Amino acid sequence: MQVTKASGERERYAPAKVMESLTRSGVSPDEAKRIERSIAREITPGDSTTELFERVRKRLMETDIAGAARYSLKQAIMELGPEGYYFERYVAHVLEKYGYRTKTNQMTQGACVSHEIDIVAEEPMSKEKHSAGIPVTYLIEVKYHNARGVKTDVKEAMYAYARVLDVQEGRKGVPYGTWLVTNTKFTENAKRYGACRGVRLTGWRHAHPGGTEESLERLIEHWGLYPVTIFPGVSRAGRIALADGGVYFAYELLGKDARELQKRFGITEHDAAGVYAGVTALFGTHA
């Protein structure tokens, strides 16, 4: 059976992919198999992978709200839009949880021209680095896409690298690093260029060539830094209202009941109940 990917390409339906994405979301192997089999019975030629995603998420919502939320992580990040404004700030907040000192939308003078940097991030100071006094400051280019099937290409990595070269030449003695962060996958050329030029790449399902995990979802999941748009039982309008409310992480809503959520974000009673149920399922009742 052929299904249509978001890019427009057609591929054979792969049960293993569905079950892998489910188990990665914390669903048990037996439950993943049950859900996959129920979905497989409904597939018709030409169905899109987006339609399959929604069917799987609907099945999960019936039995596992937390699993449905984790399964929706990529979509939740895409809803930090439609522009990249919220995603940039979300990434900065994630990095701060890992000890980086960050600033967003900074103008920095290079040898030739000035540059607007999406995120300037100073790496955490280990004891060794502190004694040497040489923390690396990363100039981070953030590429946000709000449509499935889009990949971040080599030209973005080349641009980020060239910009750091200009800034480095204008500020000799300050160690700068190049970092490209995206919410999608990288093309193979982007990966090769990054490895060749030492451009740090963080994207969807991306593992650093040296073995260091640099996938965006791993950075998020390791500390439970789920975006506030992750709740699958909440309408799109409700999720956007949460993002507009200045809250970046879902765990920040712990301890707030449905009535308080409704009043603070101006969302419907149904959405407020969905947020409360989602927070409780993901994190329990305690921080």
Order of alpha helices (4+ residues) and beta strands (2+ residues): beta-beta-alpha-alpha-alpha-alpha-alpha-alpha-beta-beta-alpha-beta-alpha-beta-alpha-beta-alpha-alpha-alpha-alpha
